[in-house]
Amino acid sequence: DVYKRQVHGTFLCKQDMETEFTAKRDRTFEERLEKANEYYSKFPAKVLMVIERSSGSSLPLPESKKLIVDRNDSVSQVKQNLAGHLGIQGTPFELITADGTRLESTELMKSVFGRHMDEDKYLYLRITEQLNVIEDEEQFLKEKAQAVEENKGFVPIVIRKDGENKDLWRCLVKREMSLPHIKRWLERQAKVLAPNCFMFLLAKQTILPFSELEVPSEAKFETLYENWRNDDGVLVLRLRSEADVQEPEKSDDRWLAEVAFARRPDSKHVAVVLKEYQRKKGGDAPQAFRLIVRRELPISKLIEELKNRLNLAADKTLFLFLRSKKLVLPVAKLGEILERNADSEGILSFDYSETSALGSF
């Protein structure tokens, strides 16, 4: 029975508007009202405010936060002070009243208090990021269609691990949000790959690393969505760990995108094809791997990675040969070999051969 709907420009769960604030459980209505009357008799220019986190939000906020603000403060000032108090500067968020109204930044707190004061004379607000996580796939598709067709100011995005089609998160985000905001949100999630993971876009057979999209004017989701959304109207973000060796998805389009990315002048990677050497013609097709590898990786590490992928026994080893049949020394680095041995597409190809690590006599 938890469904999403748009309220004054912000998507909320129905349960967020119906669930009682936890702060009300601590004291009875009479006790809260008595305390509020006592306080306002001494400080009439103040507002007693209770802020709680919206469901699904990952903001670092205790279960319930009680604050006192000046009635002449604007909502923008309150949000700025709150961001500093919670340590979430730079993370866009919204303040929502108990009845689902989003507070406008230019409003004064005395106006907000006058319209949304509870019967116990407290102002109850919920805080949420400017994005909405929707776990149910059918509901996400429904909300996506509404957001796109009715131009409600939100962009549908999906976040996945690289190499997997399973969605980690399905979200609707404000068009004015930028990728750094999403990154900070991701860093607070338990499912993030690792501290050294990075994000990139993959659309229209083009790869864009996250680091290139941090310029605010270019990183707004409105711009990203217009240029890089998929045919189904969703912007896909992928997370990839900066491991030394990556094996992209099997599709040819994806491989060509990775090759183009590796050929960039500032790239730290190289596209590598490893193919099993066939001593005799015929028989089964040789096994092959298409990998994206860091240029600084020594051949010995690449051999070790290949052995793991082939599940070789401990007494077996591998030798790598260039297509010219020249043996590659284990101490050499891929970047050193790349310049003189890559093909016209910038791909470095090797044949590999399995042999026993120990000789016999």
FIROTOR-223033 format. One line per field, with one value per residue: residue number from 1; chain; z, y, x of N, C-alpha, C in turn. Coordinates in steps of 0.2 Angstrom, whole numbers. Each point is the difference from the previous one (the first is absolute). Last residue first. Layout:
N
pos	(NUM ...)
unit	(A ...)
n_z	(Z ...)
n_y	(Y ...)
n_x	(X ...)
ca_z	(Z ...)
ca_y	(Y ...)
ca_x	(X ...)
c_z	(Z ...)
c_y	(Y ...)
c_x	(X ...)
END
This chain:
361
pos	(361 360 359 358 357 356 355 354 353 352 351 350 349 348 347 346 345 344 343 342 341 340 339 338 337 336 335 334 333 332 331 330 329 328 327 326 325 324 323 322 321 320 319 318 317 316 315 314 313 312 311 310 309 308 307 306 305 304 303 302 301 300 299 298 297 296 295 294 293 292 291 290 289 288 287 286 285 284 283 282 281 280 279 278 277 276 275 274 273 272 271 270 269 268 267 266 265 264 263 262 261 260 259 258 257 256 255 254 253 252 251 250 249 248 247 246 245 244 243 242 241 240 239 238 237 236 235 234 233 232 231 230 229 228 227 226 225 224 223 222 221 220 219 218 217 216 215 214 213 212 211 210 209 208 207 206 205 204 203 202 201 200 199 198 197 196 195 194 193 192 191 190 189 188 187 186 185 184 183 182 181 180 179 178 177 176 175 174 173 172 171 170 169 168 167 166 165 164 163 162 161 160 159 158 157 156 155 154 153 152 151 150 149 148 147 146 145 144 143 142 141 140 139 138 137 136 135 134 133 132 131 130 129 128 127 126 125 124 123 122 121 120 119 118 117 116 115 114 113 112 111 110 109 108 107 106 105 104 103 102 101 100 99 98 97 96 95 94 93 92 91 90 89 88 87 86 85 84 83 82 81 80 79 78 77 76 75 74 73 72 71 70 69 68 67 66 65 64 63 62 61 60 59 58 57 56 55 54 53 52 51 50 49 48 47 46 45 44 43 42 41 40 39 38 37 36 35 34 33 32 31 30 29 28 27 26 25 24 23 22 21 20 19 18 17 16 15 14 13 12 11 10 9 8 7 6 5 4 3 2 1)
unit	(A A A A A A A A A A A A A A A A A A A A A A A A A A A A A A A A A A A A A A A A A A A A A A A A A A A A A A A A A A A A A A A A A A A A A A A A A A A A A A A A A A A A A A A A A A A A A A A A A A A A A A A A A A A A A A A A A A A A A A A A A A A A A A A A A A A A A A A A A A A A A A A A A A A A A A A A A A A A A A A A A A A A A A A A A A A A A A A A A A A A A A A A A A A A A A A A A A A A A A A A A A A A A A A A A A A A A A A A A A A A A A A A A A A A A A A A A A A A A A A A A A A A A A A A A A A A A A A A A A A A A A A A A A A A A A A A A A A A A A A A A A A A A A A A A A A A A A A A A A A A A A A A A A A A A A A A A A A A A A A A A A A A A A A A A A A A A A A A A A A A A A A A A A A A A A A A A A A A A A A A A)
n_z	(-81 1 8 8 -2 -21 -19 -20 -15 -15 -16 -6 -6 2 -11 -13 -23 -17 12 17 8 6 19 22 18 21 16 14 14 8 9 -8 -27 -25 -26 -27 -21 -12 11 26 24 26 19 24 19 21 20 15 -13 -13 -8 -13 7 13 -12 -10 13 3 -18 0 14 -8 -15 9 3 -4 -14 5 -10 -11 -17 -12 -8 -9 -11 -21 -14 -7 -18 -19 -7 17 18 13 20 12 7 9 -1 9 4 17 17 11 -15 -14 -24 -11 -5 13 -4 -19 3 11 -13 -13 10 3 -18 -4 20 23 24 13 16 14 18 17 17 10 1 -6 -6 -15 -11 -18 -8 -16 -18 -19 -14 13 9 0 -5 14 23 11 6 20 21 6 -3 -12 11 19 1 2 -15 -6 15 -2 -23 -24 -25 -21 -15 5 25 27 22 25 26 21 23 21 23 -2 -8 7 14 20 0 -1 -19 -18 -2 -9 -23 -11 -3 -17 -22 -3 -1 -7 -6 18 5 4 -1 7 5 -2 -22 -20 -18 -2 -4 14 17 5 1 -12 -4 -9 5 4 -1 -12 -23 -12 -10 12 22 1 -5 16 18 -4 1 21 12 -4 11 27 17 2 9 -4 4 10 27 25 26 15 22 18 21 23 16 3 -19 -22 -21 -22 -9 12 -1 -19 -2 12 -8 -25 -27 -21 -9 -2 7 -2 8 11 24 18 -9 -11 -12 -14 -13 -11 5 6 26 22 25 19 6 -19 -13 9 -3 -20 -3 9 -12 -18 5 13 22 20 21 14 12 11 3 1 -11 -3 -7 -7 -20 -23 -25 -18 -8 -2 14 14 22 19 19 14 14 11 1 8 10 23 25 23 -1 -13 10 11 -13 -8 15 3 -16 0 15 -5 -16 7 -2 -12 -23 -19 -15 -20 -21 -16 -24 -22 -19 -9 -12 -24 -14 -17 -18 -10 -9 8 2 -12 3 5 17 17 9)
n_y	(-175 26 27 20 13 -6 9 15 23 24 25 26 29 27 24 20 2 -8 -17 -5 0 18 14 -12 -9 10 1 -19 -10 -19 -19 -23 -5 -10 -11 -3 -3 16 9 1 -13 -13 -21 -16 -22 -21 -14 5 -1 12 15 20 23 6 4 21 17 0 9 24 9 0 17 25 25 24 8 -10 -13 -14 -22 -25 -27 -29 -28 -17 -19 -26 -17 4 4 2 9 22 19 19 26 27 29 28 29 21 24 22 24 22 3 -17 -22 -15 2 -11 -23 -6 -1 -19 -19 -1 -8 -24 -16 -11 13 7 -1 9 6 12 12 16 -1 8 7 15 11 9 11 -1 -3 -17 -1 11 21 20 25 12 -3 12 23 4 -3 12 6 18 21 -3 -16 -22 -20 -14 -18 -21 -14 -11 -14 -12 -11 5 1 -2 13 1 -1 -13 -11 -6 -6 -19 -9 8 -1 12 27 23 9 8 22 15 0 12 23 7 2 18 15 10 -11 -18 -26 -28 -28 -27 -19 -19 -17 -18 -9 -2 6 22 10 18 18 18 21 22 26 25 19 -2 -8 -17 -21 -12 -9 -18 -21 -11 -11 -22 -17 -7 -16 -22 -11 2 13 27 26 27 27 21 -4 3 4 11 12 15 19 8 3 -15 -5 5 15 12 23 17 -3 7 23 9 -4 9 -3 -6 -22 -18 -24 -21 -18 -18 -3 4 14 4 7 -7 -1 -3 2 12 1 -11 -2 9 23 15 2 13 23 7 -1 18 20 1 5 23 16 11 -10 -15 -24 -26 -29 -29 -27 -29 -21 6 6 1 -8 -13 -7 -11 8 23 15 20 22 22 25 26 28 28 23 3 -8 -3 -11 -20 -21 -11 -12 -22 -18 -10 -15 -22 -15 -8 -18 -20 -11 -12 -4 15 2 -12 4 -11 -8 4 9 -13 -19 0 7 17 21 27 21 4 -23 -26 -28 -29 -22 -23 -19)
n_x	(314 -16 -12 -17 -19 -17 -18 -17 -6 -11 -1 -7 -4 -11 -12 -7 -6 15 16 20 23 17 -7 -4 14 5 -17 -5 20 20 12 -2 6 -5 4 -6 -13 -16 -19 6 2 3 -3 -5 -4 -3 -3 -19 -24 -20 -20 -7 1 19 21 3 9 23 13 2 16 22 6 -2 -12 -7 -19 -25 -22 -23 -9 -9 5 -2 5 -3 -12 0 8 19 26 21 12 -11 -6 -16 -6 -6 0 -4 1 6 3 0 -6 -2 -2 -18 -8 -15 -24 -8 -4 -20 -19 -4 -9 -23 -12 -1 -8 2 6 21 22 24 22 12 -18 -19 -27 -26 -28 -20 -24 -20 -26 -24 -18 1 19 21 15 14 -3 -17 3 17 -4 -13 11 23 24 13 5 15 22 8 3 19 6 -11 1 -9 -4 -15 -17 -23 -1 8 14 11 15 16 15 13 -7 -17 -22 -25 -21 -9 -4 7 12 -14 -8 15 1 -16 3 15 -8 -20 -25 -21 -21 -10 -6 -8 6 9 21 13 -2 8 14 28 23 6 -18 -20 -23 -19 -20 -18 -9 -16 -15 -21 -12 -14 6 17 -4 -15 7 12 -11 -6 16 7 -13 4 19 6 12 7 9 6 11 10 1 -10 -14 -22 -16 -18 -5 -15 -19 -19 -15 14 10 3 -4 13 24 11 5 18 22 6 6 12 5 -20 -13 -18 -20 -14 -9 14 20 25 26 24 26 27 27 20 6 -4 3 -14 -3 1 -19 -18 0 -8 -23 -12 -1 -15 -23 -2 -3 -10 -8 18 7 7 -2 3 -1 0 9 25 17 15 -9 -12 -27 -21 -21 2 7 -3 -3 -13 -3 -9 4 1 -3 -10 8 -7 -21 0 5 -17 -16 6 -1 -22 -8 8 -10 -21 -1 16 24 17 -6 1 19 2 -18 -18 -11 -9 11 17 -6 -3 22 13 12 -1 -9 -23 -9 -4 2 1 -4 -5 -12)
ca_z	(-4 2 -5 2 4 7 1 7 0 6 1 2 -1 1 4 7 4 -3 -7 0 -2 -6 -5 -4 -6 -4 -4 -6 1 -4 4 5 7 4 7 5 3 -3 -6 -5 -7 -4 -3 -6 -1 -7 -4 2 6 -1 5 -3 -4 5 3 -5 -1 6 0 -5 3 5 -3 -3 2 4 -4 2 5 1 7 -2 5 -1 5 5 -1 3 7 1 -2 -6 -4 -2 -5 1 -4 1 -2 -1 -2 -6 -1 4 3 8 2 1 -5 1 6 -1 -4 4 4 -4 -1 6 1 -4 -6 -6 -3 -2 -6 -1 -6 -5 0 -4 4 -2 5 2 3 3 0 7 4 5 -4 -5 2 1 -4 -7 -2 -1 -6 -6 -3 2 4 -4 -6 2 -1 6 0 -5 1 5 7 4 7 2 -1 -7 -4 -6 -5 -6 -4 -4 -6 -7 0 4 -1 -4 -5 2 0 7 5 -1 2 7 3 0 5 7 2 -4 4 2 -6 -2 2 -3 3 -5 2 7 3 6 -2 3 -1 -7 0 -1 2 3 -1 2 -5 3 3 7 1 3 -4 -7 0 2 -5 -5 2 0 -7 -3 2 -4 -7 -4 0 0 -2 3 -4 -6 -6 -5 -5 -2 -7 -2 -7 -3 -1 6 6 2 7 1 -5 0 7 0 -4 3 4 7 5 1 3 -4 2 0 -3 -7 -5 2 6 -2 7 0 3 -1 -2 -7 -5 -6 -4 -1 6 4 -3 1 7 0 -4 5 6 -2 -1 -6 -4 -6 -5 0 -6 1 -1 3 2 0 -1 6 5 6 3 4 0 -5 -1 -4 -7 -1 -7 1 -6 2 -2 -2 -6 -6 -6 1 4 -4 -3 5 2 -5 -1 6 -1 -5 3 5 -3 -2 5 7 4 4 6 6 2 5 6 5 2 3 7 4 1 6 1 4 -3 -1 4 0 -4 0 -7 -1 0)
ca_y	(-3 -7 -5 -4 5 -2 -4 -3 -7 -3 -7 -5 -7 -4 -7 1 2 7 0 1 -6 -4 4 2 -5 0 6 1 3 6 6 1 -1 6 -2 2 -6 -2 -4 4 1 4 5 3 7 3 -2 3 -3 -4 -5 -6 -1 -1 -7 -5 1 -2 -8 -2 1 -5 -6 -5 -7 -1 0 6 -1 7 4 7 5 7 4 2 7 5 -1 -4 3 -4 -3 -6 -2 -6 -6 -6 -6 -6 -6 -3 -7 -4 -6 0 2 8 3 -2 3 7 1 -1 6 6 0 2 7 4 2 -3 -4 3 -4 0 -4 0 -6 2 0 -5 0 -7 1 -5 1 -1 6 -1 0 -6 -5 -7 -2 2 -3 -7 -1 2 -6 1 -6 -6 2 1 7 3 3 5 5 5 -1 6 0 5 -3 1 1 -4 -1 2 0 6 -1 2 7 0 -5 3 -5 -6 -6 -1 -1 -7 -4 1 -3 -7 -1 -1 -7 -2 -3 5 1 7 5 7 7 3 5 1 7 1 3 -3 -7 -1 -2 -8 -1 -6 -3 -6 -4 -6 3 3 5 6 2 2 5 6 2 2 7 4 1 4 7 2 2 -4 -7 -4 -7 -5 -6 1 2 -5 2 -6 0 -7 -1 -2 6 0 1 -6 -2 -7 -5 2 -2 -8 -2 2 -5 1 1 7 3 4 6 2 7 -2 -1 -6 1 -1 0 4 -3 3 -5 -2 6 -2 -2 -7 -3 0 -4 -7 -2 1 -5 -6 1 -1 -7 -3 -3 4 0 6 5 7 6 5 6 6 -2 -4 3 -2 5 -3 5 -1 -7 -3 -2 -8 -2 -7 -4 -7 -6 -6 0 0 2 3 6 6 3 2 6 5 2 4 7 3 2 5 6 1 3 1 -6 1 4 -4 2 5 -3 -3 5 6 -2 2 -6 -3 -7 -5 -1 6 6 6 6 6 2 6 6)
ca_x	(6 1 2 6 4 1 6 1 1 2 -1 5 -2 7 -1 2 -5 -3 -2 -7 -3 3 2 -6 -1 6 1 -4 -7 -2 1 -5 3 0 -2 5 3 6 -2 -3 3 -4 4 -1 2 -1 7 6 3 5 0 0 -6 -6 0 -2 -8 -3 0 -5 -6 0 -2 5 0 5 7 4 6 2 1 1 -2 3 -3 5 2 -5 -2 -6 -6 -2 6 -1 4 3 -2 4 -4 5 -4 1 -1 5 -2 1 6 0 4 7 2 0 6 6 0 3 7 3 -1 5 -2 2 -5 -6 -2 -7 -2 5 5 6 5 5 5 3 6 3 7 3 -1 -6 -6 -1 -5 3 5 -1 -6 2 4 -4 -4 -7 -2 -1 -4 -7 -1 -1 -6 -1 4 -3 2 2 1 5 7 1 -6 1 -6 1 -6 -2 -4 4 2 6 5 5 2 4 -3 -4 5 3 -5 -1 6 -2 -5 3 3 5 5 5 4 -2 4 -2 -1 -4 -5 1 0 -4 -7 -6 0 2 7 2 7 2 7 1 3 4 6 -1 6 -3 -5 3 5 -3 -4 5 2 -6 -2 5 -1 -6 1 -4 2 -6 2 -5 -1 -4 4 1 6 4 3 3 0 6 4 4 -4 -5 1 1 -4 -7 -3 0 -6 -6 -3 2 -5 -1 6 4 1 7 2 3 -5 -4 -4 -7 -4 -6 -5 -6 -5 1 0 -2 6 0 -1 6 5 -1 2 7 3 -1 4 7 1 -3 5 2 -6 -3 3 -4 3 -4 4 -4 -7 -3 -4 2 3 7 5 4 2 -5 2 1 2 2 0 2 -4 3 3 -5 3 6 -1 -2 6 5 -3 0 7 2 -4 3 7 0 -2 -7 -4 3 -1 -7 1 2 7 0 3 -4 -5 3 0 -6 -4 0 -3 4 6 3 -3 4 -4 3 1 4 -4)
c_z	(2 -4 3 -6 1 3 7 0 7 -1 6 -1 2 0 0 4 7 5 -1 -7 0 -2 -7 -6 -5 -6 -4 -4 -6 2 -4 4 5 7 4 7 5 2 -5 -6 -3 -6 -5 -3 -7 0 -7 -3 2 6 -1 5 -4 -4 5 3 -5 0 6 -1 -5 3 5 -3 -3 3 4 -4 1 5 -1 7 -3 6 0 5 6 -1 2 7 0 -2 -6 -4 -2 -6 1 -3 1 -2 -2 -1 -7 -1 4 3 7 3 1 -4 2 6 -2 -3 5 4 -4 -1 6 1 -4 -7 -6 -1 -2 -6 0 -7 -6 1 -4 5 -2 5 3 3 5 -1 7 4 4 -4 -5 2 0 -5 -7 -3 -2 -6 -6 -3 2 3 -4 -7 0 -1 6 0 -5 1 4 7 2 7 2 -2 -7 -4 -5 -4 -7 -4 -3 -6 -7 0 5 -1 -5 -6 1 -1 7 6 0 3 7 3 0 5 6 3 -5 4 1 -6 -3 3 -5 3 -6 3 7 3 5 -3 2 -2 -7 1 0 1 4 -1 3 -6 3 3 7 2 3 -4 -6 0 2 -6 -5 2 0 -7 -3 2 -4 -8 -5 -1 0 -2 3 -5 -6 -5 -4 -5 -1 -7 -2 -8 -2 0 6 6 2 8 2 -4 0 7 0 -4 4 4 7 6 3 3 -6 1 0 -4 -7 -5 1 6 -2 7 1 4 0 -2 -7 -5 -7 -4 -1 6 3 -4 1 7 0 -4 4 5 -2 0 -7 -5 -6 -5 2 -5 1 -1 1 3 0 -2 5 6 7 3 4 -1 -7 -1 -4 -7 0 -7 1 -6 2 -3 -3 -7 -6 -6 2 5 -4 -3 5 2 -5 -1 6 -1 -6 3 5 -3 -3 5 7 4 4 6 6 2 5 6 5 2 4 7 4 1 7 0 3 -2 0 4 1 -4 0 -7 0)
c_y	(-8 -3 -7 -4 -3 4 -2 -5 -3 -8 -3 -7 -4 -8 -3 -5 1 2 7 0 0 -6 -3 4 4 -4 0 6 1 2 6 7 2 -1 7 -1 1 -6 -1 -3 6 2 4 4 2 7 2 -2 4 -3 -5 -6 -7 -1 0 -7 -5 1 -3 -8 -2 0 -5 -6 -4 -8 -1 0 7 0 7 4 7 5 7 4 2 7 6 -1 -5 4 -4 -3 -7 -2 -6 -6 -6 -6 -6 -6 -2 -7 -4 -7 0 1 8 4 -1 4 7 1 0 6 5 0 3 7 4 3 -3 -5 3 -5 0 -3 0 -6 1 1 -5 2 -6 2 -5 2 0 6 -1 1 -5 -5 -8 -3 1 -4 -7 -1 2 -6 0 -6 -6 2 2 8 4 4 6 6 6 -1 7 0 5 -2 1 0 -4 -1 3 -1 7 -1 2 8 0 -5 2 -4 -6 -7 -2 -2 -7 -4 0 -4 -7 0 0 -7 -2 -4 5 2 7 5 5 7 2 5 0 7 1 4 -4 -8 -1 0 -7 -1 -7 -3 -8 -4 -6 2 3 5 7 4 3 5 7 3 3 8 5 2 5 7 3 2 -5 -7 -4 -7 -5 -5 2 3 -6 2 -6 0 -7 0 -1 6 1 3 -6 -2 -7 -4 2 -2 -8 -2 2 -5 2 1 7 4 4 7 1 7 -1 -1 -7 0 -1 -1 4 -4 3 -5 -3 5 -2 -3 -8 -4 0 -4 -7 -1 0 -6 -6 0 -2 -7 -3 -3 5 1 6 5 6 7 6 6 6 -2 -5 4 -1 6 -3 5 -1 -8 -3 -1 -8 -2 -7 -5 -6 -5 -6 1 0 2 3 6 6 4 4 7 5 3 4 7 4 2 6 6 0 3 1 -6 1 4 -4 2 6 -2 -3 5 6 -1 2 -6 -3 -7 -5 0 6 5 6 5 7 2 6)
c_x	(0 6 1 2 7 6 1 6 2 1 2 -3 6 -2 7 0 2 -5 -3 -2 -8 -4 2 2 -5 -1 6 1 -3 -7 -2 1 -5 2 1 -2 6 4 5 -2 -4 5 -4 5 -2 2 0 6 7 3 6 0 0 -7 -6 0 -2 -8 -3 0 -6 -7 -1 -3 6 1 6 6 4 5 2 0 1 -4 3 -4 4 3 -4 -2 -6 -7 -2 6 -1 4 4 -3 5 -5 5 -5 1 -1 6 -1 2 7 1 5 7 2 1 6 6 0 3 7 3 0 5 -2 2 -6 -7 -2 -8 -2 5 5 7 6 6 5 3 7 4 8 3 -1 -6 -7 0 -5 2 5 -1 -6 2 4 -4 -4 -7 -3 -2 -5 -7 0 -1 -6 -1 4 -3 2 2 0 6 7 3 -6 2 -7 1 -6 -2 -5 3 2 6 6 5 2 4 -4 -3 5 2 -5 0 6 -2 -5 4 3 6 6 6 5 -2 4 -3 -2 -3 -5 1 0 -4 -6 -6 0 2 8 1 7 0 7 1 2 4 7 0 5 -3 -6 2 5 -3 -4 4 2 -6 -2 4 -2 -6 1 -4 2 -6 2 -4 0 -4 5 1 5 4 2 4 0 7 5 4 -4 -5 1 0 -5 -7 -3 -1 -6 -6 -3 3 -5 -1 6 4 1 7 2 3 -5 -4 -4 -8 -3 -6 -6 -7 -5 1 0 -2 6 0 -1 7 5 -1 3 7 4 0 5 7 1 -4 5 2 -5 -4 3 -4 4 -4 4 -4 -8 -3 -4 2 3 6 6 4 2 -5 2 1 2 3 -1 3 -5 3 3 -5 4 6 -1 -2 6 5 -3 1 8 2 -3 3 6 0 -1 -7 -4 3 -1 -7 1 2 8 1 3 -4 -5 4 0 -7 -4 0 -4 5 8 4 -4 4 -5 2 1 4)
END
